[in-house]
Amino acid sequence: MSLIIKGGTVVNADRSFRADVYCEDGVIKAVGTDLDTPGDAEVIDAGGQYVMPGGIDPHTHMQLPFMGTVASEDFETGTAAAMAGGTTMIIDFVIPDPEENLMAAYRKWRGWAEKACADYAFHVAVTWWDDSVHADMGTLVREEGVNSFKHFMAYKGAIMAEDEVLYNSFTRALELGAIPTVHAENGELVWQLQRKLLEMGITGPEAHPLSRPPEAEGEAANRAIRLAQVIGCPLYIVHVSCRQALEEIARAQAEGSRVFGEVLAGHLLIDESVYRHPDFDVAAAHVMSPPFRAKEHQAALWKGLQSGTLQTTGTDHCCFCAPQKAMGKDDFSLIPNGTGGVEDRMSVLWTHGVTTGRLTVEEFVAVTSTNAAKIFNIYPRKGWVGEGADADITVWDPAATKTISVKTHHQKVDYNIFEGMEITGLASHTVANGKLTWANGDLRAVRGAGSYVKRPAFQPVFHALEKIARANVPTAVARS
C-alpha cells in the first residue's frame, strides 16, 4: 500500500520545487530528495513531468434526475472518467424537489454515490422554505459535513428559489458557517422569453441562448450579491458565463465583499454559434444553462481567471445523450440542460491557459484544485502536495498530446463538446487515496473506492465577517 513518485517537479499553488513524493496508506508521508522508503514501494517515474494535487471539480451532476429524465453518467462512470483526466475529487449536488425533505434527498444521493471511484462531497440545494428546511440545514452542517448550500435563481415552476427563500437560506447559512452558492439567472425573465420565442415559431436550440441573455445573468448575480452584502454572508457564484456577471463580482470584490466566482472550461472555450448548427443533435448537445456566449465573453472570463476575480474552474458535468436531448425536438425549452467535461477540464485548461501564457503552472494548480479546497474548507487535506495531505496526486506530462474524441473518451455520453480539439498536456498518472488509478492510458478505477468527504463549517472568511458584524450591530435610538 505504498508508492513513490520519483524525479518530478512538485507544483503547489504557491511554488514549484524538485522533489520525490512518498505515499503510504492513502496519505503523503514525505516530500523531498533522497527519501528513505521501503524497497517494495511501487515506483512512478515522473522524470520531465509535474507532480500536482489531484484536480477538484467543484461542480458536477452525476445521475441527476432532471427535466423528465436522468443524466446518463452515474457516480461510478463519472468519477472514473474524472481520474482519466487527473481529477481526484468532485463536489456534486443534492437537489430536492419542491417540498421534498432535505435530509431524505441527501440520503438518497449518498446512496447513489456509494459506487464512486473517487472521493466526493455534496452541495445541498435549497429549493423551498419552511421550519423543516431550517432544521435540516443545521443537521447537514453539524452532522454530515455539508458547508455549502445551492440556490437556483432560474427554472421557474420547478426548483427556482424566490427572494424570500434566498433571504431565509442565506441568513441560516451564515448562522451555521456555510457558504451560500447561486446559479445566477433571472428565472422570470427567462420564462417570459421562452414563451415569446415559442410564440414566434423559433422552437430549435438557436432559441436557447436568446431566452437566457447575459443581462439575465448579470441581474441575478447583482441581486444575489446585494442580498449577501445586506445579510453579511459570503457568496459563491457558480458557472459565471458572461461579462455582465463577471463585472458584478469584480465590483463587489472592490467594495470588500467576500464573493467567489467559478467558471466552466466550456464557457472559456466554446461560443454561441454552436446553437445554430444545422444538425439538431449537435446543436442540442450544447444546450446547458447558462448557455455558451459570444466570443467577447470568453475573452473577459479568461481575464477574470487571470486576475483572480474568478477563483475556481468546474464543468457542470451533466450528461444527456441524443435520445434524451430529442425530448425537446419541437420545443427548445424541453431539451434537458447539460453537457460533459469532467475528463477534459484539466487538459483543455492547460492547453489554452498554461501553454498560451494566460496562466502560470502554479495558477493552474490553484484554479483546478487548491482554491476549491480552500473555499470549501478541505485544505490542506486536499489541494496540496505536502506531508499529511491525502495522497490525491496527478503526474502531469506537459509534452503529451492527443485529440479529444467521443470515440476515445471515458465519459458515458455520446457527444463531447470539445470534439476534435488538439490538446497538449495530459495526466500520465493519477493517484487517488494512495492508489494508482490511471497509468499511461490504463484506467484502474475501482467501483466504491471513493469516500465521502466531510467539510468543516466556518472556513476562515467567516471569522472576519463576524468581526465586521459585531462592529455594525444596529442600535435603537432612546427617545423620551
C-alpha positions in Angstrom: 0.0 0.0 0.0 2.9 2.4 -0.6 4.2 4.2 -3.7 6.9 6.7 -4.5 6.8 9.3 -7.3 10.3 10.0 -8.4 12.1 12.5 -10.5 9.4 15.1 -11.0 8.8 18.7 -10.1 6.2 19.2 -7.4 3.9 22.1 -8.2 1.7 23.6 -5.5 -0.3 26.9 -5.8 2.4 28.8 -4.1 5.6 27.4 -5.5 7.4 24.6 -7.5 10.4 22.6 -6.5 12.2 19.4 -7.4 11.2 16.5 -5.0 10.1 12.9 -4.7 6.8 12.1 -3.1 6.2 9.1 -0.9 2.7 7.9 -0.2 1.6 5.2 2.3 -1.9 4.2 3.5 -3.6 6.9 1.4 -1.6 9.7 2.8 1.5 11.7 1.7 4.2 10.7 4.2 7.2 12.6 2.8 8.2 15.1 0.2 11.8 15.7 -0.5 15.0 14.3 -2.0 16.9 11.1 -1.1 13.8 9.8 0.8 14.2 6.6 2.9 11.4 4.4 1.5 10.6 0.7 1.5 12.2 -1.3 -1.2 8.8 -2.8 -2.2 7.1 0.5 -2.8 5.5 1.0 -6.2 7.6 3.4 -8.3 6.2 6.0 -10.7 8.8 7.7 -12.9 7.9 11.4 -13.1 11.0 12.5 -14.9 10.4 15.6 -17.0 6.8 15.9 -15.5 5.0 17.8 -12.9 3.6 16.3 -9.7 0.5 18.3 -8.8 -2.5 18.0 -6.4 -5.3 15.9 -7.9 -7.9 18.1 -9.6 -11.1 19.0 -7.7 -14.2 19.7 -9.8 -16.5 21.7 -7.6 -19.5 21.4 -9.9 -20.8 18.1 -11.2 -24.2 16.4 -11.6 -23.9 12.7 -11.7 -27.0 10.6 -12.0 -29.2 13.7 -11.8 -33.0 13.4 -12.3 -33.8 16.4 -14.4 -36.4 17.7 -16.9 -38.1 14.3 -17.1 -35.1 12.1 -17.5 -31.9 11.1 -15.6 -28.3 12.0 -16.5 -26.5 9.2 -18.3 -23.4 9.5 -16.2 -23.5 7.9 -12.7 -21.1 8.2 -9.8 -19.0 5.3 -10.8 -18.5 6.1 -14.5 -18.2 9.8 -13.9 -15.6 9.6 -11.2 -13.6 7.1 -13.2 -13.6 9.4 -16.2 -12.5 12.2 -14.0 -9.5 10.3 -12.9 -8.6 9.6 -16.5 -8.2 13.4 -16.8 -6.3 14.0 -13.5 -9.3 14.9 -11.3 -9.5 13.0 -8.0 -12.5 14.6 -6.3 -15.8 16.0 -7.2 -18.4 18.1 -5.3 -21.8 17.1 -6.6 -25.3 18.5 -5.8 -28.2 17.2 -3.8 -31.3 18.8 -5.4 -34.5 18.2 -3.5 -37.8 18.6 -5.3 -40.1 21.4 -4.1 -41.3 20.4 -0.7 -39.1 17.4 -0.5 -37.4 16.9 2.8 -33.7 17.9 2.6 -32.4 15.0 4.7 -34.4 12.5 2.7 -32.9 13.9 -0.6 -29.4 13.9 1.0 -29.7 10.2 2.0 -30.9 9.3 -1.5 -27.9 11.0 -3.1 -25.5 9.4 -0.6 -26.8 6.1 -1.6 -26.3 6.7 -5.3 -22.7 7.9 -4.6 -21.6 4.8 -2.7 -20.3 3.4 -6.0 -18.0 6.4 -6.7 -14.4 5.5 -7.6 -13.0 8.9 -6.3 -13.7 11.0 -3.3 -16.8 13.2 -3.3 -18.8 15.7 -1.3 -22.1 17.5 -1.8 -23.6 21.0 -2.0 -27.2 20.7 -1.0 -29.8 22.8 -2.8 -32.5 24.8 -1.0 -35.5 24.8 -3.3 -38.2 25.8 -0.9 -38.6 27.0 2.7 -40.2 26.1 6.0 -39.1 25.2 9.5 -38.0 21.7 8.4 -35.6 23.2 5.9 -34.2 25.5 8.6 -33.7 22.5 10.9 -32.3 20.2 8.2 -29.7 22.8 7.2 -28.4 22.6 10.8 -28.3 18.8 10.8 -26.5 18.7 7.4 -23.8 21.1 8.6 -23.2 19.8 12.1 -23.6 16.1 11.5 -23.0 15.5 7.8 -20.2 17.9 7.0 -22.1 19.9 4.4 -20.7 23.5 4.3 -22.4 24.9 1.2 -26.0 25.4 0.0 -27.0 25.9 -3.6 -29.8 28.2 -4.8 -31.2 28.1 -8.3 -32.4 31.6 -9.4 -33.7 30.0 -12.6 -36.1 27.1 -13.6 -39.4 28.8 -12.7 -42.1 26.4 -11.7 -39.6 23.8 -10.7 -36.6 24.4 -8.4 -36.3 28.2 -8.6 -35.7 30.0 -5.3 -37.6 33.2 -4.9 -36.0 36.1 -3.0 -37.8 35.1 0.2 -36.1 31.7 0.1 -32.8 33.3 -0.7 -33.1 35.6 2.3 -34.0 32.9 4.7 -31.5 30.4 3.5 -28.6 32.9 3.2 -29.3 34.0 6.8 -29.4 30.5 8.1 -26.2 29.6 6.2 -24.4 32.5 7.9 -25.5 31.3 11.3 -24.2 27.8 10.5 -20.9 28.9 8.9 -21.9 27.5 5.5 -21.4 29.3 2.1 -24.5 30.1 0.0 -24.0 29.4 -3.7 -26.2 30.6 -6.5 -27.0 29.7 -10.1 -27.5 33.3 -11.2 -30.1 33.8 -13.9 -33.3 35.8 -13.7 -35.8 32.9 -13.9 -38.8 35.1 -14.5 -37.2 36.8 -17.5 -36.0 33.5 -18.9 -39.5 32.0 -18.6 -41.1 35.0 -20.3 -38.5 35.0 -23.2 -39.0 31.3 -23.7 -42.8 31.8 -24.2 -42.1 34.7 -26.5 -39.7 32.8 -28.7 -42.0 29.8 -29.0 -44.9 32.1 -30.0 -42.6 33.5 -32.7 -42.2 29.9 -34.0 -38.5 29.7 -33.0 -38.5 26.3 -31.5 -35.0 24.9 -32.1 -31.8 25.1 -30.0 -31.0 28.5 -31.5 -33.6 30.0 -29.2 -31.9 28.7 -26.1 -29.2 31.5 -25.8 -31.8 34.1 -26.9 -34.0 33.1 -23.9 -31.1 33.4 -21.5 -29.3 36.6 -22.4 -26.2 37.9 -20.5 -28.4 40.6 -18.9 -30.5 37.9 -17.1 -27.3 36.5 -15.6 -25.9 39.9 -14.7 -29.1 41.0 -13.0 -29.3 37.8 -10.9 -25.7 38.0 -9.9 -26.1 41.5 -8.7 -29.3 40.6 -6.8 -27.6 37.7 -5.0 -24.6 39.8 -4.2 -26.6 42.6 -2.8 -28.6 40.2 -0.6 -25.4 38.7 0.7 -24.0 42.1 1.4 -27.0 43.1 3.5 -27.1 39.8 5.3 -23.3 39.8 5.8 -22.5 36.4 4.4 -20.0 35.2 1.8 -21.3 34.1 -1.6 -20.1 31.7 -4.3 -21.5 32.2 -7.8 -21.3 29.1 -10.0 -20.7 28.9 -13.7 -20.1 32.6 -14.4 -20.6 32.7 -18.2 -20.7 36.4 -19.2 -19.0 39.8 -18.8 -22.0 41.2 -17.1 -21.9 38.8 -14.2 -18.1 39.0 -14.0 -18.3 42.8 -13.7 -20.8 42.4 -10.8 -18.4 40.1 -9.0 -15.4 42.4 -9.6 -17.4 45.4 -8.4 -18.5 43.6 -5.2 -14.9 42.4 -4.5 -13.7 46.0 -4.9 -16.3 47.0 -2.3 -14.8 44.5 0.1 -17.4 41.8 -0.3 -16.4 38.1 0.1 -17.7 36.9 -3.3 -16.2 33.9 -5.1 -16.6 33.1 -8.8 -16.5 29.8 -10.7 -16.0 29.5 -14.4 -16.6 26.4 -16.6 -14.0 25.1 -19.0 -16.7 25.1 -21.7 -17.6 28.8 -21.2 -13.9 29.7 -21.6 -13.6 27.9 -25.0 -17.0 27.5 -26.8 -19.1 30.2 -28.4 -22.8 30.5 -29.0 -22.5 29.7 -32.8 -22.9 26.0 -31.8 -26.6 26.6 -31.3 -27.1 27.4 -35.0 -25.6 24.2 -36.2 -27.8 22.7 -39.0 -27.8 19.3 -37.2 -30.3 19.3 -34.4 -28.3 16.7 -32.4 -25.2 18.7 -32.5 -26.9 22.0 -31.5 -28.9 20.3 -28.8 -25.8 18.6 -27.4 -24.6 22.0 -26.4 -27.8 23.1 -24.6 -26.8 24.0 -21.0 -27.6 26.9 -18.7 -26.2 29.5 -18.7 -25.6 28.9 -22.5 -22.4 29.3 -24.3 -21.8 33.0 -25.1 -20.4 35.3 -27.8 -16.6 35.3 -28.1 -16.3 38.6 -26.3 -17.4 37.0 -23.1 -14.8 34.2 -23.3 -12.1 36.9 -23.5 -13.5 38.6 -20.4 -13.7 35.3 -18.5 -10.1 34.5 -19.2 -9.1 37.9 -17.8 -11.3 37.2 -14.8 -9.4 34.0 -14.2 -6.0 35.6 -14.6 -6.8 38.5 -12.3 -8.2 36.3 -9.5 -11.8 37.7 -9.8 -12.8 34.1 -10.7 -11.1 31.6 -8.4 -12.2 28.1 -9.5 -12.9 26.1 -12.6 -15.6 23.4 -12.9 -17.5 21.6 -15.6 -21.2 21.4 -14.6 -20.8 17.8 -15.8 -24.4 16.7 -16.5 -24.7 14.3 -19.4 -27.7 13.6 -21.6 -27.5 11.5 -24.8 -29.1 12.3 -28.1 -32.4 10.4 -27.5 -32.8 12.4 -24.2 -32.0 15.7 -25.9 -34.6 14.8 -28.6 -37.3 15.3 -25.9 -37.1 19.0 -26.9 -37.2 18.4 -30.7 -40.2 20.6 -31.1 -39.7 22.8 -28.1 -36.2 24.0 -27.1 -37.3 24.7 -23.5 -37.8 20.9 -23.1 -34.2 19.9 -24.1 -32.5 18.6 -21.0 -29.8 21.1 -19.9 -26.3 19.7 -19.6 -23.0 18.8 -21.2 -20.0 16.7 -20.2 -16.4 17.7 -19.5 -15.1 16.2 -16.2 -12.5 14.2 -18.1 -11.2 17.1 -20.2 -11.3 20.1 -17.9 -7.7 20.0 -16.8 -6.2 19.2 -20.2 -8.1 21.9 -22.1 -7.3 24.5 -19.4 -3.6 23.5 -19.6 -3.6 23.8 -23.4 -5.5 27.1 -23.6 -4.2 28.5 -20.3 -0.7 27.4 -19.5 0.7 26.9 -23.0 -0.6 30.3 -24.1 0.8 32.2 -21.1 -2.6 33.1 -19.7 -1.8 31.0 -16.6 1.4 30.0 -14.8 1.8 26.4 -13.7 1.1 27.4 -10.1 -2.0 29.4 -11.1 -3.2 26.3 -13.0 -3.0 24.3 -9.8 -4.8 27.0 -7.9 -7.8 27.2 -10.2 -8.1 23.4 -10.8 -7.6 22.3 -7.2 -6.3 24.4 -4.4 -8.7 27.3 -4.5 -11.7 25.0 -4.4 -10.1 23.2 -1.4 -9.6 26.4 0.4 -13.1 27.9 -0.3 -14.8 24.7 0.8 -12.6 24.2 3.8 -10.8 21.0 3.0 -7.3 22.5 2.5 -4.6 21.3 3.1 -6.1 17.8 3.3 -6.9 18.3 -0.4 -5.4 20.6 -3.0 -1.8 20.3 -1.7 1.2 18.1 -2.3 2.7 18.0 1.2 3.3 15.8 4.2 0.0 14.8 5.8 -2.2 15.6 2.9 -4.4 12.9 1.2 -2.5 11.1 -1.5 -4.5 12.5 -4.3 -2.0 13.4 -7.0 -1.7 14.0 -10.7 1.5 13.4 -12.5 1.3 15.8 -15.5 3.1 15.3 -18.8 3.3 18.8 -20.3 4.5 17.4 -23.7 1.9 14.7 -24.1 -0.7 15.4 -26.9 -4.0 13.9 -28.1 -7.1 14.8 -30.0 -10.3 14.8 -27.9 -12.9 12.5 -29.3 -16.1 10.9 -28.2 -14.7 7.7 -29.6 -11.9 7.5 -27.0 -13.2 9.4 -24.0 -14.3 7.6 -20.9 -17.4 9.7 -20.2 -20.8 8.0 -20.5 -22.2 10.3 -23.1 -22.5 10.2 -26.9 -21.1 13.7 -27.6 -18.1 15.6 -26.5 -18.3 19.4 -26.6 -14.5 19.6 -27.2 -14.7 17.1 -30.1 -11.6 17.4 -32.4 -9.7 19.7 -30.1 -5.9 19.2 -30.2 -4.5 19.4 -26.7 -1.0 19.5 -25.2 -0.6 18.5 -21.6 -2.1 15.3 -20.1 -2.2 13.3 -16.9 0.2 10.4 -17.3 -0.7 9.0 -13.9 -3.4 9.7 -11.4 -3.2 8.6 -7.7 -6.3 8.6 -5.6 -6.1 7.8 -1.9 -2.6 6.5 -2.5 -3.7 4.1 -5.2 -2.7 4.3 -8.9 -6.0 4.7 -10.8 -4.7 5.9 -14.2 -1.4 4.9 -15.7 -0.5 5.9 -19.3 -3.9 5.2 -20.7 -4.8 2.3 -18.4 -7.8 3.2 -16.3 -7.7 1.3 -13.0 -10.6 2.9 -11.2 -12.4 0.7 -8.6 -16.1 0.9 -8.0 -16.8 2.1 -4.5 -13.2 3.1 -3.7 -14.1 6.7 -3.2 -15.1 8.2 0.2 -17.5 10.9 1.3 -15.5 13.9 2.4 -17.0 15.9 5.3 -16.2 19.6 5.0 -16.0 21.6 8.2 -18.1 24.8 8.7 -16.8 28.2 9.4 -14.0 28.5 6.8 -11.7 31.4 7.8 -13.7 34.1 6.0 -16.5 33.7 8.5 -14.3 34.8 11.4 -13.6 38.1 9.5 -17.2 38.6 8.7 -18.2 38.0 12.4 -15.9 40.9 13.5 -17.4 43.2 10.9 -21.0 42.2 12.0 -20.2 42.9 15.7 -18.8 46.3 14.8 -22.0 47.2 12.9 -24.8 45.9 15.2 -27.9 48.1 14.7 -28.8 50.1 17.7 -32.1 51.8 18.7 -32.5 55.5 19.4 -33.5 56.2 23.0 -36.3 58.8 22.9 -38.1 60.4 25.8 
